[in-house]
């Protein structure tokens, strides 16, 4: 068993250990309270930042929705002047325009517009060929009868 002298020493040691334990526990609680306060402060800062961001977004949306672009009215005087002068020119051209076409039925051997020698050669050989065929027909017709 333990003697009387050891017991008080143990009580003192136990008391000191308990004091240290309570002191450590108090320090831990103080540290946790301080950390909780820091976290709460950070949360308040974050909330304030979120609210500020939301206000900025809302103000931007309000400004953006209120934007109206109005272009100045165009100056069409130059266009109107150009159109008027060109329409006048067109009307004068129409009035001076070609005379009405008269339809005539004529039989022509040679064209009026084209005077090329190739055309004449074709026409002469065509007529000579036609005359030759008629003569051959008449000769053959006499020989057969």
Secondary structure, 3 states (H helix, E strand, C coil): CCCHHHHHHHHHHHHHHHHHHHHHHHHHHHHHHHHHHHHHHHHHHHHHHHHHHHHHHHHHHHHHHCCCCCCCCCCCHHHHHHHHHHHHHHHHHHHHCCCCCCCCCCCCCCCCCCCCHHHHHHHHHHHHHHHHHHHHHHHHHHHHC
